[in-house]
Amino acid sequence: MKQLLLDIAPSSSPTLENFVPGHNIELLQTLENILEGREQERFVYLWGGKGCGKSHLLQAVVDACTQNKLDAIYIKCGITPNINAEFSGIGEVDCLTIDDVDHLGASEQIGLFNLYNNIRDEGHALMLVCGPAAPAQLALRKDLVTRLGWGLVYQIHELSDEEKIQAMKNHATSRGFDLPQDVCDYLLRHGQRDFPSLMATLNALDLCSLTNQRQITIPMVRELMLPTS
């Protein structure tokens, strides 16, 4: 059987509606309040481990702004080219999201520091930034760390195993198949445990099941996880 996991794209684009909140309900409500104008906060910093949903939320906020015909930008530090040019050319943008802020180079950190000051003094944009740790724990310029602590700071808590299982079963139901409990348990014991990887595995299992007219079982999961020779 071909290894399908690397070829499976997410089933849908990140939105606030398809974010599984778990213990992050307050954060999700806060973001919705800001976007709907019920809160006036302009600076929000999110932190947490890999796969906890940071990138999902940033892209979801950009999606929500775009749906409301607002100008929104998503920047992935370490991936997006010419970040300083992006910072200097932002102008009257309504929302700026910056992913993996810990990957900024020295000159880019200065650029972001200046941007914070400009938005505070003259701008109106919402700035949503994320990193792997709380601001004070980042190896960045001290003056930038101070800026990252402006406004609201939220830790994104990873889903518990029970929440992941329920989310996996809900995802399976939305795609029209049943996901046995023993398969859920196996995936959590032997697969990649971060939520995006679990969703990609479910999508691969669904495709494999439809293609080969087989029920989703642990043997199928084992075959799917075997590396391609």
VOROLUM-939344 format. One record per residue (C-alpha): z negated, x, y; residue in one letter. Coordinates in steps of 0.25 Angstrom, whole numbers, plus 5000, padded with zeros to 4 digits. Example, Ala and Ser with C-alpha at 12.3 -4.5 7.8 and 13.67 -1.06 7.14 Angstrom:
2
+------+------+------+------+
|   c3 |   c1 |   c2 | resn |
+------+------+------+------+
| 4969 | 5049 | 4982 |    A |
| 4971 | 5055 | 4996 |    S |
+------+------+------+------+
This chain:
229
+------+------+------+------+
|   c3 |   c1 |   c2 | resn |
+------+------+------+------+
| 5000 | 5000 | 5000 |    M |
| 5003 | 5005 | 5014 |    K |
| 4992 | 5008 | 5023 |    Q |
| 4993 | 4997 | 5034 |    L |
| 4981 | 5000 | 5042 |    L |
| 4988 | 5009 | 5052 |    L |
| 4999 | 5000 | 5054 |    D |
| 4991 | 4987 | 5057 |    I |
| 4991 | 4983 | 5072 |    A |
| 4979 | 4975 | 5077 |    P |
| 4982 | 4960 | 5075 |    S |
| 4980 | 4957 | 5090 |    S |
| 4978 | 4963 | 5103 |    S |
| 4964 | 4966 | 5108 |    P |
| 4959 | 4954 | 5115 |    T |
| 4945 | 4949 | 5119 |    L |
| 4947 | 4937 | 5110 |    E |
| 4949 | 4946 | 5097 |    N |
| 4938 | 4956 | 5100 |    F |
| 4927 | 4954 | 5090 |    V |
| 4914 | 4955 | 5099 |    P |
| 4903 | 4956 | 5089 |    G |
| 4891 | 4961 | 5097 |    H |
| 4900 | 4963 | 5109 |    N |
| 4900 | 4949 | 5114 |    I |
| 4894 | 4952 | 5127 |    E |
| 4904 | 4962 | 5130 |    L |
| 4916 | 4953 | 5127 |    L |
| 4910 | 4942 | 5135 |    Q |
| 4908 | 4952 | 5147 |    T |
| 4923 | 4956 | 5146 |    L |
| 4927 | 4942 | 5146 |    E |
| 4918 | 4939 | 5158 |    N |
| 4924 | 4950 | 5166 |    I |
| 4938 | 4946 | 5162 |    L |
| 4936 | 4932 | 5166 |    E |
| 4929 | 4936 | 5179 |    G |
| 4915 | 4931 | 5176 |    R |
| 4910 | 4946 | 5177 |    E |
| 4914 | 4956 | 5188 |    Q |
| 4911 | 4969 | 5181 |    E |
| 4923 | 4979 | 5182 |    R |
| 4918 | 4990 | 5173 |    F |
| 4915 | 4989 | 5159 |    V |
| 4913 | 5000 | 5149 |    Y |
| 4914 | 4998 | 5133 |    L |
| 4909 | 5008 | 5123 |    W |
| 4908 | 5008 | 5108 |    G |
| 4913 | 5015 | 5095 |    G |
| 4927 | 5015 | 5089 |    K |
| 4932 | 5001 | 5085 |    G |
| 4922 | 4993 | 5092 |    C |
| 4932 | 4986 | 5101 |    G |
| 4933 | 4994 | 5114 |    K |
| 4948 | 4995 | 5114 |    S |
| 4949 | 4981 | 5110 |    H |
| 4941 | 4976 | 5122 |    L |
| 4948 | 4984 | 5132 |    L |
| 4962 | 4980 | 5127 |    Q |
| 4957 | 4965 | 5126 |    A |
| 4952 | 4966 | 5141 |    V |
| 4966 | 4971 | 5145 |    V |
| 4972 | 4960 | 5137 |    D |
| 4963 | 4949 | 5144 |    A |
| 4967 | 4955 | 5158 |    C |
| 4982 | 4955 | 5154 |    T |
| 4981 | 4940 | 5150 |    Q |
| 4975 | 4937 | 5163 |    N |
| 4986 | 4944 | 5170 |    K |
| 4977 | 4956 | 5175 |    L |
| 4981 | 4970 | 5175 |    D |
| 4974 | 4978 | 5164 |    A |
| 4975 | 4992 | 5158 |    I |
| 4971 | 4998 | 5145 |    Y |
| 4969 | 5013 | 5145 |    I |
| 4966 | 5020 | 5132 |    K |
| 4960 | 5034 | 5135 |    C |
| 4967 | 5045 | 5127 |    G |
| 4979 | 5036 | 5124 |    I |
| 4984 | 5031 | 5138 |    T |
| 4992 | 5041 | 5145 |    P |
| 4990 | 5045 | 5159 |    N |
| 4977 | 5038 | 5161 |    I |
| 4974 | 5044 | 5175 |    N |
| 4987 | 5038 | 5179 |    A |
| 4983 | 5025 | 5173 |    E |
| 4969 | 5026 | 5181 |    F |
| 4976 | 5029 | 5194 |    S |
| 4987 | 5018 | 5193 |    G |
| 4978 | 5007 | 5189 |    I |
| 4978 | 5000 | 5203 |    G |
| 4974 | 4986 | 5203 |    E |
| 4972 | 4984 | 5188 |    V |
| 4963 | 4973 | 5184 |    D |
| 4957 | 4979 | 5171 |    C |
| 4957 | 4994 | 5166 |    L |
| 4952 | 4997 | 5152 |    T |
| 4950 | 5011 | 5147 |    I |
| 4948 | 5014 | 5132 |    D |
| 4942 | 5027 | 5127 |    D |
| 4937 | 5032 | 5140 |    V |
| 4931 | 5044 | 5133 |    D |
| 4945 | 5049 | 5131 |    H |
| 4948 | 5051 | 5146 |    L |
| 4951 | 5065 | 5150 |    G |
| 4944 | 5072 | 5162 |    A |
| 4954 | 5068 | 5173 |    S |
| 4955 | 5054 | 5167 |    E |
| 4940 | 5052 | 5168 |    Q |
| 4941 | 5055 | 5183 |    I |
| 4952 | 5045 | 5184 |    G |
| 4944 | 5034 | 5177 |    L |
| 4932 | 5038 | 5186 |    F |
| 4940 | 5036 | 5198 |    N |
| 4945 | 5023 | 5193 |    L |
| 4931 | 5018 | 5191 |    Y |
| 4928 | 5021 | 5205 |    N |
| 4941 | 5015 | 5211 |    N |
| 4939 | 5002 | 5203 |    I |
| 4924 | 5001 | 5208 |    R |
| 4928 | 5003 | 5222 |    D |
| 4942 | 4997 | 5224 |    E |
| 4946 | 4990 | 5211 |    G |
| 4944 | 4977 | 5203 |    H |
| 4948 | 4981 | 5189 |    A |
| 4940 | 4979 | 5177 |    L |
| 4938 | 4993 | 5170 |    M |
| 4935 | 4992 | 5155 |    L |
| 4932 | 5006 | 5149 |    V |
| 4928 | 5010 | 5135 |    C |
| 4923 | 5022 | 5127 |    G |
| 4915 | 5026 | 5114 |    P |
| 4902 | 5027 | 5121 |    A |
| 4893 | 5023 | 5132 |    A |
| 4898 | 5029 | 5146 |    P |
| 4886 | 5039 | 5146 |    A |
| 4890 | 5044 | 5132 |    Q |
| 4904 | 5047 | 5136 |    L |
| 4909 | 5062 | 5138 |    A |
| 4915 | 5058 | 5152 |    L |
| 4913 | 5062 | 5166 |    R |
| 4900 | 5057 | 5171 |    K |
| 4905 | 5050 | 5183 |    D |
| 4915 | 5042 | 5174 |    L |
| 4904 | 5039 | 5164 |    V |
| 4896 | 5033 | 5176 |    T |
| 4908 | 5024 | 5179 |    R |
| 4910 | 5020 | 5165 |    L |
| 4896 | 5015 | 5166 |    G |
| 4899 | 5006 | 5178 |    W |
| 4899 | 4991 | 5174 |    G |
| 4897 | 4986 | 5160 |    L |
| 4895 | 4995 | 5148 |    V |
| 4896 | 4989 | 5134 |    Y |
| 4895 | 4995 | 5120 |    Q |
| 4905 | 4988 | 5111 |    I |
| 4897 | 4986 | 5097 |    H |
| 4905 | 4987 | 5084 |    E |
| 4906 | 4975 | 5076 |    L |
| 4896 | 4974 | 5064 |    S |
| 4901 | 4974 | 5050 |    D |
| 4898 | 4959 | 5049 |    E |
| 4906 | 4956 | 5062 |    E |
| 4918 | 4965 | 5057 |    K |
| 4918 | 4957 | 5045 |    I |
| 4918 | 4944 | 5052 |    Q |
| 4929 | 4949 | 5062 |    A |
| 4938 | 4954 | 5050 |    M |
| 4937 | 4940 | 5043 |    K |
| 4940 | 4933 | 5056 |    N |
| 4952 | 4942 | 5058 |    H |
| 4957 | 4940 | 5044 |    A |
| 4955 | 4925 | 5046 |    T |
| 4964 | 4926 | 5059 |    S |
| 4975 | 4933 | 5051 |    R |
| 4974 | 4922 | 5040 |    G |
| 4967 | 4930 | 5028 |    F |
| 4954 | 4930 | 5022 |    D |
| 4946 | 4943 | 5022 |    L |
| 4936 | 4945 | 5010 |    P |
| 4922 | 4950 | 5013 |    Q |
| 4924 | 4962 | 5003 |    D |
| 4936 | 4966 | 5011 |    V |
| 4928 | 4966 | 5024 |    C |
| 4917 | 4974 | 5018 |    D |
| 4927 | 4984 | 5012 |    Y |
| 4934 | 4986 | 5025 |    L |
| 4920 | 4989 | 5032 |    L |
| 4916 | 4999 | 5021 |    R |
| 4929 | 5006 | 5019 |    H |
| 4938 | 5004 | 5031 |    G |
| 4938 | 5008 | 5046 |    Q |
| 4927 | 4999 | 5052 |    R |
| 4931 | 4998 | 5066 |    D |
| 4936 | 4984 | 5070 |    F |
| 4950 | 4987 | 5073 |    P |
| 4952 | 4995 | 5060 |    S |
| 4946 | 4983 | 5052 |    L |
| 4956 | 4973 | 5059 |    M |
| 4968 | 4983 | 5056 |    A |
| 4964 | 4983 | 5042 |    T |
| 4963 | 4968 | 5041 |    L |
| 4977 | 4967 | 5047 |    N |
| 4982 | 4977 | 5037 |    A |
| 4975 | 4969 | 5025 |    L |
| 4982 | 4956 | 5030 |    D |
| 4996 | 4962 | 5031 |    L |
| 4994 | 4969 | 5017 |    C |
| 4989 | 4956 | 5011 |    S |
| 5001 | 4948 | 5017 |    L |
| 5011 | 4959 | 5013 |    T |
| 5006 | 4960 | 4998 |    N |
| 5001 | 4946 | 4996 |    Q |
| 4987 | 4951 | 4992 |    R |
| 4973 | 4947 | 4995 |    Q |
| 4965 | 4956 | 5004 |    I |
| 4956 | 4963 | 4995 |    T |
| 4948 | 4976 | 4995 |    I |
| 4959 | 4983 | 4986 |    P |
| 4969 | 4979 | 4997 |    M |
| 4960 | 4985 | 5007 |    V |
| 4959 | 4998 | 4999 |    R |
| 4974 | 4999 | 4998 |    E |
| 4976 | 4997 | 5012 |    L |
| 4966 | 5008 | 5016 |    M |
| 4973 | 5018 | 5007 |    L |
| 4980 | 5029 | 5015 |    P |
| 4995 | 5029 | 5014 |    T |
| 5000 | 5040 | 5005 |    S |
+------+------+------+------+
